[in-house]
Amino acid sequence: QLQASGGGLVQAGGSLRLSCVASGRIFSINTMGWYRQAPGKERELVASVASDGSTNYADSVKGRFTISRDNAKNTVSLQMNSLKPEDTAVYYCAARPPSTSTYRYWGQGTLVTVSS
């Protein structure tokens, strides 16, 4: 129901764009988010975008990452610029109803590796 793509290997300072396609049923009413989990660390919310387009970002990525959604294509994207080695992680797209804080729908992860 959520299909993520776009991960890969990039040098520090480079850019990557992640995309996630969701089924219409999930996408239309839900807040969409990108999580990441680095080796040995807990999963963290990187960015989210509500159905009205409002966004939130983790402090660690503010000014470098941009989340956006294309309602016509049921797609949420994460543009990642000025990547750092500490951004290396498996990235997951997820969705939650606006009435809750719990993400209920998850895509498979996509690996982002940033080399120094």
MIDOSE-1310 file (N, C-alpha, C; in nm, 2 decimals, decimal comma, always signed):
residues 116
qlqa	+0,08/-0,12/+0,00/+0,00/+0,00/+0,00/+0,09/+0,13/+0,00; +0,21/+0,12/+0,05/+0,31/+0,23/+0,04/+0,43/+0,17/-0,02; +0,48/+0,23/-0,13/+0,59/+0,18/-0,20/+0,69/+0,29/-0,21; +0,81/+0,28/-0,14/+0,91/+0,38/-0,14/+1,02/+0,34/-0,24
sggg	+1,09/+0,45/-0,29/+1,20/+0,43/-0,38/+1,29/+0,55/-0,38; +1,41/+0,54/-0,43/+1,50/+0,65/-0,45/+1,62/+0,65/-0,36; +1,64/+0,55/-0,28/+1,76/+0,54/-0,20/+1,88/+0,51/-0,28; +2,00/+0,52/-0,22/+2,12/+0,49/-0,29/+2,24/+0,54/-0,21
lvqa	+2,35/+0,54/-0,28/+2,48/+0,59/-0,23/+2,52/+0,72/-0,28; +2,55/+0,82/-0,20/+2,58/+0,95/-0,24/+2,70/+1,00/-0,15; +2,78/+1,09/-0,21/+2,88/+1,15/-0,13/+2,83/+1,26/-0,04; +2,90/+1,29/+0,07/+2,86/+1,40/+0,16/+2,85/+1,53/+0,08
ggsl	+2,74/+1,60/+0,10/+2,72/+1,73/+0,03/+2,63/+1,71/-0,09; +2,60/+1,58/-0,13/+2,52/+1,55/-0,24/+2,37/+1,55/-0,21; +2,29/+1,51/-0,30/+2,15/+1,52/-0,29/+2,08/+1,38/-0,34; +1,97/+1,35/-0,28/+1,89/+1,24/-0,32/+1,74/+1,28/-0,30
rlsc	+1,66/+1,22/-0,38/+1,52/+1,24/-0,37/+1,45/+1,10/-0,35; +1,38/+1,09/-0,24/+1,30/+0,97/-0,21/+1,15/+1,00/-0,25; +1,09/+0,89/-0,30/+0,95/+0,90/-0,34/+0,87/+0,79/-0,28; +0,75/+0,81/-0,25/+0,66/+0,70/-0,20/+0,52/+0,72/-0,26
vasg	+0,48/+0,61/-0,32/+0,35/+0,61/-0,38/+0,25/+0,53/-0,29; +0,14/+0,59/-0,26/+0,04/+0,53/-0,17/-0,09/+0,50/-0,24; -0,16/+0,41/-0,20/-0,29/+0,38/-0,25/-0,38/+0,50/-0,22; -0,48/+0,53/-0,31/-0,56/+0,65/-0,29/-0,63/+0,65/-0,16
rifs	-0,67/+0,53/-0,11/-0,75/+0,52/+0,01/-0,66/+0,57/+0,13; -0,53/+0,54/+0,13/-0,44/+0,58/+0,24/-0,40/+0,73/+0,22; -0,37/+0,77/+0,10/-0,31/+0,90/+0,08/-0,41/+1,01/+0,11; -0,53/+1,00/+0,07/-0,62/+1,12/+0,06/-0,65/+1,18/+0,19
intm	-0,65/+1,10/+0,30/-0,70/+1,16/+0,43/-0,59/+1,16/+0,53; -0,47/+1,11/+0,49/-0,37/+1,09/+0,59/-0,25/+1,19/+0,59; -0,20/+1,21/+0,70/-0,07/+1,28/+0,71/+0,04/+1,18/+0,67; +0,13/+1,22/+0,58/+0,23/+1,14/+0,53/+0,37/+1,18/+0,60
gwyr	+0,45/+1,08/+0,63/+0,57/+1,11/+0,69/+0,69/+1,02/+0,64; +0,81/+1,07/+0,67/+0,93/+0,99/+0,64/+1,00/+0,97/+0,77; +1,03/+0,85/+0,80/+1,11/+0,81/+0,92/+1,24/+0,76/+0,87; +1,34/+0,75/+0,96/+1,46/+0,68/+0,93/+1,51/+0,61/+1,05
qapg	+1,59/+0,51/+1,02/+1,65/+0,43/+1,13/+1,79/+0,40/+1,09; +1,89/+0,45/+1,17/+2,03/+0,43/+1,15/+2,07/+0,30/+1,23; +2,17/+0,24/+1,19/+2,22/+0,12/+1,27/+2,24/+0,15/+1,41; +2,18/+0,07/+1,50/+2,20/+0,09/+1,64/+2,12/+0,20/+1,70
kere	+2,03/+0,27/+1,62/+1,96/+0,38/+1,67/+1,81/+0,35/+1,66; +1,73/+0,43/+1,73/+1,59/+0,42/+1,72/+1,54/+0,49/+1,60; +1,42/+0,44/+1,55/+1,36/+0,51/+1,44/+1,31/+0,65/+1,48; +1,34/+0,74/+1,39/+1,30/+0,88/+1,42/+1,22/+0,94/+1,30
lvas	+1,13/+1,03/+1,33/+1,05/+1,10/+1,23/+1,13/+1,21/+1,18; +1,15/+1,21/+1,05/+1,23/+1,31/+0,98/+1,15/+1,43/+0,93; +1,04/+1,40/+0,87/+0,95/+1,50/+0,82/+0,81/+1,45/+0,80; +0,71/+1,54/+0,81/+0,58/+1,50/+0,78/+0,51/+1,61/+0,70
vasd	+0,40/+1,57/+0,63/+0,32/+1,67/+0,56/+0,18/+1,63/+0,57; +0,09/+1,72/+0,62/-0,05/+1,69/+0,63/-0,12/+1,71/+0,50; -0,25/+1,67/+0,50/-0,33/+1,67/+0,38/-0,35/+1,82/+0,33; -0,33/+1,91/+0,42/-0,35/+2,05/+0,38/-0,21/+2,11/+0,34
gstn	-0,11/+2,03/+0,34/+0,02/+2,08/+0,30/+0,12/+2,13/+0,40; +0,07/+2,14/+0,53/+0,15/+2,19/+0,63/+0,26/+2,08/+0,67; +0,38/+2,13/+0,70/+0,49/+2,04/+0,72/+0,56/+2,06/+0,85; +0,63/+1,95/+0,89/+0,71/+1,96/+1,01/+0,84/+1,88/+0,98
yads	+0,95/+1,93/+1,05/+1,08/+1,86/+1,02/+1,15/+1,84/+1,16; +1,23/+1,74/+1,16/+1,32/+1,72/+1,27/+1,43/+1,83/+1,26; +1,47/+1,87/+1,38/+1,57/+1,98/+1,38/+1,70/+1,95/+1,30; +1,73/+1,82/+1,30/+1,85/+1,78/+1,23/+1,85/+1,79/+1,08
vkgr	+1,73/+1,81/+1,03/+1,72/+1,81/+0,88/+1,66/+1,95/+0,83; +1,63/+2,03/+0,92/+1,57/+2,16/+0,88/+1,67/+2,24/+0,79; +1,61/+2,29/+0,69/+1,69/+2,37/+0,59/+1,77/+2,28/+0,49; +1,77/+2,15/+0,51/+1,83/+2,06/+0,41/+1,73/+1,97/+0,34
ftis	+1,63/+1,93/+0,41/+1,53/+1,84/+0,35/+1,40/+1,91/+0,33; +1,33/+1,87/+0,22/+1,20/+1,92/+0,19/+1,11/+1,81/+0,16; +1,00/+1,81/+0,23/+0,89/+1,71/+0,21/+0,78/+1,77/+0,13; +0,72/+1,70/+0,04/+0,61/+1,75/-0,04/+0,52/+1,63/-0,08
rdna	+0,40/+1,67/-0,12/+0,30/+1,57/-0,16/+0,24/+1,61/-0,29; +0,21/+1,52/-0,37/+0,14/+1,54/-0,50/+0,01/+1,47/-0,49; -0,09/+1,54/-0,46/-0,22/+1,47/-0,44/-0,28/+1,41/-0,56; -0,24/+1,46/-0,68/-0,29/+1,40/-0,80/-0,23/+1,26/-0,83
kntv	-0,11/+1,24/-0,78/-0,03/+1,12/-0,80/-0,02/+1,03/-0,68; -0,09/+1,07/-0,57/-0,08/+1,00/-0,44/+0,07/+0,97/-0,40; +0,15/+1,07/-0,42/+0,29/+1,06/-0,39/+0,34/+1,16/-0,29; +0,43/+1,11/-0,20/+0,50/+1,20/-0,11/+0,65/+1,18/-0,14
slqm	+0,72/+1,30/-0,14/+0,86/+1,29/-0,18/+0,94/+1,36/-0,06; +1,07/+1,32/-0,06/+1,16/+1,38/+0,04/+1,28/+1,42/-0,04; +1,30/+1,55/-0,06/+1,42/+1,60/-0,13/+1,53/+1,62/-0,02; +1,64/+1,56/-0,04/+1,74/+1,57/+0,06/+1,87/+1,63/+0,00
nslk	+1,90/+1,74/+0,05/+2,02/+1,82/+0,00/+2,12/+1,83/+0,11; +2,24/+1,86/+0,07/+2,36/+1,88/+0,17/+2,36/+1,76/+0,26; +2,36/+1,64/+0,21/+2,36/+1,52/+0,29/+2,49/+1,50/+0,36; +2,47/+1,45/+0,48/+2,58/+1,42/+0,57/+2,60/+1,27/+0,60
pedt	+2,71/+1,23/+0,64/+2,72/+1,09/+0,67/+2,62/+1,04/+0,78; +2,59/+1,13/+0,87/+2,49/+1,09/+0,98/+2,35/+1,08/+0,93; +2,33/+1,11/+0,80/+2,20/+1,09/+0,74/+2,18/+0,95/+0,69; +2,29/+0,87/+0,70/+2,29/+0,73/+0,65/+2,19/+0,66/+0,74
avyy	+2,09/+0,59/+0,67/+1,99/+0,52/+0,74/+1,90/+0,45/+0,64; +1,81/+0,36/+0,69/+1,70/+0,31/+0,61/+1,59/+0,41/+0,63; +1,53/+0,46/+0,52/+1,42/+0,56/+0,53/+1,29/+0,48/+0,49; +1,19/+0,52/+0,57/+1,06/+0,46/+0,56/+0,95/+0,57/+0,54
caar	+0,86/+0,54/+0,44/+0,74/+0,63/+0,44/+0,63/+0,57/+0,52; +0,55/+0,66/+0,57/+0,44/+0,61/+0,66/+0,32/+0,71/+0,65; +0,21/+0,66/+0,70/+0,09/+0,74/+0,69/+0,01/+0,72/+0,82; -0,06/+0,83/+0,86/-0,14/+0,82/+0,98/-0,26/+0,91/+0,96
ppst	-0,37/+0,87/+1,02/-0,49/+0,95/+1,02/-0,46/+1,08/+1,10; -0,52/+1,19/+1,06/-0,49/+1,32/+1,12/-0,54/+1,33/+1,27; -0,63/+1,24/+1,31/-0,68/+1,24/+1,44/-0,59/+1,17/+1,54; -0,49/+1,10/+1,50/-0,40/+1,03/+1,59/-0,25/+1,07/+1,56
styr	-0,17/+1,03/+1,65/-0,02/+1,06/+1,64/+0,05/+0,93/+1,60; -0,02/+0,83/+1,58/+0,04/+0,70/+1,55/+0,04/+0,67/+1,41; +0,15/+0,64/+1,35/+0,16/+0,60/+1,21/+0,11/+0,46/+1,19; +0,01/+0,44/+1,11/-0,05/+0,30/+1,10/-0,01/+0,23/+0,97
ywgq	+0,03/+0,30/+0,87/+0,07/+0,23/+0,75/+0,21/+0,26/+0,72; +0,28/+0,15/+0,67/+0,42/+0,17/+0,65/+0,46/+0,10/+0,52; +0,56/+0,17/+0,46/+0,62/+0,11/+0,34/+0,74/+0,04/+0,37; +0,80/-0,03/+0,27/+0,93/-0,10/+0,30/+1,04/+0,01/+0,30
gtlv	+1,14/-0,01/+0,36/+1,25/+0,08/+0,37/+1,33/+0,10/+0,25; +1,40/+0,21/+0,23/+1,49/+0,23/+0,13/+1,62/+0,29/+0,19; +1,73/+0,23/+0,15/+1,86/+0,26/+0,22/+1,92/+0,38/+0,15; +1,96/+0,47/+0,24/+2,04/+0,59/+0,20/+2,17/+0,58/+0,27
tvss	+2,28/+0,58/+0,19/+2,41/+0,58/+0,24/+2,49/+0,70/+0,19; +2,54/+0,78/+0,29/+2,62/+0,90/+0,26/+2,76/+0,87/+0,30; +2,85/+0,88/+0,20/+2,99/+0,85/+0,23/+3,06/+0,99/+0,25; +3,16/+0,98/+0,34/+3,24/+1,10/+0,37/+3,36/+1,12/+0,28
